[in-house]
Amino acid sequence: MRKLLVMALVGLAAQLVDGALGMAYGVTSSTLLLIAGISPATASASVHLAEVGTTLASGISHWRFGNVDWRVVRNIALPGAAGAFAGATVLSSISTASAIPWTAGILFALGVYLLIRFARPLRPTRPRALPRRFLAPLGLFAGFIDATGGGGWGPVATPTLLASGSMEPRRVIGSVGTSEFLVASAASVGFLLGLGSEGFVLPTVAALLVGGVIAAPIAAWLVRHVPAQLLGAFVGGLIILVNTRSLLRVFKVEPAFGPYAYPLVVVLWAVAISLSVSAWRRTRAVQPATAEPELVPAA
């Protein structure tokens, strides 16, 4: 009983982060299950089955708070579902550990880019419609990484859309979170076909689901009221920190370089957040009090 309560709290915390930042539910939950000794395929399967419920609640909440761009959802969700189904069937039979350094490297670079962009003043602009030829491949890749890694839809899709500078951070997060319902559903079907029903740890699924559903509306409210630049800077630093750890472990140098790399990342992250707060205040000072323009990083 205590273990299930802990799982529910993990689900709640993971959904708060995921709903507010557009990432980390799967990564957080899968990490805990792997530490508990569950195989990667079973951990990913269980997390994705729980995400079918949490992402539905999250999507409804984001829709109610006006955080969803339905055009983006249409163009990214179906390719994402196809990628997730393919990734689930692959993970059911083989390991994808060799892909970790490539994925971590790409995400690390995107995190650095986001920190730099959101540490500068924002300017009002009209959002640009992202083309389908950009959204569809992104969804396909993010969905595949999500299923094979136990998480990755948000860490791939969210920073990429934020880096495009074409959407408000809250709409990026809301659209990515809403799209994840189809991704999680497709991954669950793939795992069911590849592993059978025994591939899901149902008590853990239920605990994660309960915690995530409770947190979903709170997270959707947070993303609407937290300043865009703070979200961008926080997401960028989180991506850098997580993938610094992944890269150090992949190359087996964490014991030697970790004590120096982690504090350095945290200091740079704090500096970037400080700059983003300062830039946000300057932006607010020159905006009319009644205006609520959509803001993106200045070029």
ABEGO torsion letter per residue (X at the ends): XAAAAAAAAAAAAAAAAAAAAGBGAAAAAAAAAAAAGBBAAAAAAAAAAAAAAAAAAAAAAAAAAGABBAAAAAAAAAAAAAAAAAAAAAAAABBAAAAAAAAAAAAAAAAAAAAAAAABBBBBBBBBBBBAAAAAAAAAAAAAAAAAAGEGAAAAAAAAAAAAGABBAAAAAAAAAAAAAAAAAAAAAAAAAAAEAAABBAAAAAAAAAAAAAAAAAAAAAAAABBAAAAAAAAAAAAAAAAAAAAAAAAGAAAAAAAAAAAAAAAAAAAAAAAAAAAAAAAAAABBAABBBBBBBBX
